[in-house]
């Protein structure tokens, strides 16, 4: 987290994540659950139902944006790191 706060993320990783988000969204467009959530968010939260600019908004995210958000929202002094280890076989 500290590394991201100081340097951001590398372009290759950022582009892979963006492509995955866009692909996942494309798959979800065919599902009723997606539309139910969009309509619900629009009604209860006042969000816009317009989905036309989603891909443009994702592509516009930069490493500096990630760095800024990580710095503003994550305080490295106030988080807990946990590790889950598999149970040993008996």
N, C-alpha and C positions, 0 to 999 in steps of 0.2 A: 504494500500500500504506500509506503514511504517513497519507494522508487517511482510509482505512478504520480504521486503528488509533486515530485521534483522534476521528473523528465517526461511525464506523459507515457503513452504507449507507442510502440513502433508501428509504422504504417502498414506493414504486412499483417500483423495481428489485427489491427483495427479494420482493415479491409476485409479480412476473413470473417470477422464478427458481423460487419455490416451486411455482407452477402448472405450469411446465415440468417440474420434477422429478416432480410427481404424475402428469402426463399420460404422461411417459416410462415411469414405473413401471407404469401401467395397461396400456400397450401391451406391456410386457415380460412381464406375467403370463401371456400366451398362448404364450410361447416356452419351449421345452424348456431352452434354455441358462440362462434365469433360474432354473428349478427345480433344474437340475443344480448351479448355483452355490450356491443356498440350502441344498440338502441337503449339499453338500460343506463349506460353511462351518459348518453345524451339526455335522457329524461331526468335522471336523478342528480347528475353532476353538472348538467348544462353544457356538456361537451358537444362540439360540432360533429355531426355525422359524416362530414366530408372526409373521404379516405384517399382522395386523388393525390395529395401531395406527400403521402407517407414516405415513399421511396426517396423523394428529393430531400425530405427532412433528415432521413437516416444518412444519406450520402453527404449531407452538409456537416455532420458531426466531425470534428477534428481532434487530434491528439491534445491540443491546447484546451479544448472544451472538456475533455475527460480529466485533464490535469486540474483545471479550475474547479470542477465539481467535486473531485476527490479531495482537494484542499479545503473547500468550503464545508463539505458535509461529513467528512470522516476525521475524527480526532484520534490519532494513533494511541493516545494515552487512555482512551476509554473504549477499548474493545477487548474481547476475549477470543483467543485462538484455541480451537478445540481440534482434537484428532481422534477419529474413530478407528479403532483397530478391530479386525475380525476376531471373533471368539475362537479360542484354540479348540481344535477337535479333541474329543475325548477318546 
